[in-house]
């Protein structure tokens, strides 16, 4: 559990800055994670629509946020 949010944010920023993976390496990691999820039986999900209501509510909330005047000028 993350107890100090600032330390975590510092770690994330530094990690991202120092990460030197190619796109091919990143896809290999993704593929390995997918295979692991399959071997654990958690992918694909039994019900792909499970939790869709939450996703829809979140999308509506995000889309309802008014843009700042600066964003509107773009």
C-alpha positions, -999 to 999 in steps of 0.1 A, spaced: 0 0 0 13 35 -9 16 56 22 35 86 9 20 98 -23 48 123 -30 75 96 -28 55 75 -52 50 104 -76 88 111 -75 95 74 -82 71 73 -111 85 105 -127 121 93 -123 113 58 -136 95 73 -167 124 96 -173 150 69 -171 131 42 -190 148 34 -223 127 6 -237 119 4 -274 84 -1 -286 92 -37 -294 104 -43 -258 72 -27 -245 51 -50 -267 70 -81 -255 63 -71 -219 26 -66 -227 24 -99 -245 41 -116 -215 15 -100 -191 -13 -112 -213 0 -147 -213 3 -146 -175 -33 -134 -172 -44 -162 -195 -25 -188 -175 -40 -175 -142 -75 -178 -158 -83 -141 -154 -82 -133 -191 -104 -130 -211 -130 -119 -185 -160 -142 -181 -184 -112 -186 -167 -85 -207 -195 -61 -199 -191 -64 -161 -186 -30 -147 -197 -12 -178 -221 10 -159 -192 24 -139 -172 31 -171 -202 49 -186 -208 70 -155 -171 80 -154 -171 88 -191 -202 110 -187 -186 128 -157 -154 134 -176 -172 146 -207 -194 169 -186 -165 189 -172 -164 223 -187 -132 233 -204 -112 262 -192 -113 294 -214 -77 286 -225 -88 251 -237 -118 265 -255 -96 288 -276 -78 258 -292 
